[in-house]
Amino acid sequence: MDHVDAGVLSIAYLQDGPADGWPVILSHGFPYDVHAYDRVVPALTAHGARVIRPYLRGFGPTRFRSAGTVRSGQQAALGSDLIALAEALSLDRPIVAGYDWGGLASCVAAALWPHRVAGLVSLAGYDIIDIERQRHAFPPAVEHAVWYQHLFQTERGRESLAAHRRELCRMLWRQWSPQWAFDDATFARTATSFDNPDFVDVVIHAYRHALGRAAGDPAYDALEARLATRPPITVPAVTLDGVSDTLKPGGTAGHAPQFTAAHEHRTIDAGHNLPQEAPDAFADAVLTVRSHRT
């Protein structure tokens, strides 16, 4: 494991492949960590990739550099962290790939800094949050699927996450990937990342901000204003849906108009944690984007 100061964070990350390989950053989601990509990495390094897997803010050994920094989990912060990491490691236009929070961060980076990004792989299509839309009701089936987000709007939810993080997160794993038969060791390997001292604050803020119920860090106000305009993604992209992903009923093929460069949408026999459930399919998506890299 390596660490690098990048923006407001000291980011812990795993690195595989040749130092002079073509760069790709694989970003995990909530509540997961870098081990979601353990079986994706060999398929990429075999094709000459330099693979970087960062622990996101609030996860694992990643830490804020200052006690005074807002423990924000908002989308502009996640995307900024990714770009700061690429700059700190002097990566030349990496491919950014991810799912859940990692897909959100990757979409934000690709939309706001296309000159710094060579391509995108994203689960759930154009995964930038429309915060204004989030202030209003969705169909009951969707509201049921995101029960945890409603719980996190309350102080009872904060207490629940703090006291029962492992039980709650394991429940989400099972709910979102109903066909994935993971074992105790697989969950335990990732669950240590939830012991980060900022985990609860970052997670709670992320979902309160996403639903329009918490102010963001003023440092990101200008970026959030740009994201509110729904900027298109202008780099080559492959987007993915998991057939049994309970968070995205109906899939996201309809997001295609948000992508203005080469774009392919694929439906994979997997749930929400697609890189861990279908690593070959995720790696193939990255390699397809690589074929468009100029």
URDA-V567463 format. One record per helix or strand of 2 or more residues. SS is the DSSP state (H for helix, E for strand). FROM is the first residue (numbers start at 1). TO is the last residue. Records with the same first field share a line. If there is no record, write none. Layout:
SS->FROM-TO / FROM-TO
This chain:
E->2-6 / 9-16 / 22-27 / 49-54 / 63-64 / 94-98 / 117-123 / 236-242 / 263-268
H->34-45 / 75-88 / 101-112 / 114-116 / 131-134 / 140-145 / 147-151 / 155-163 / 165-176 / 184-195 / 199-210 / 218-227 / 253-258 / 274-277 / 279-290
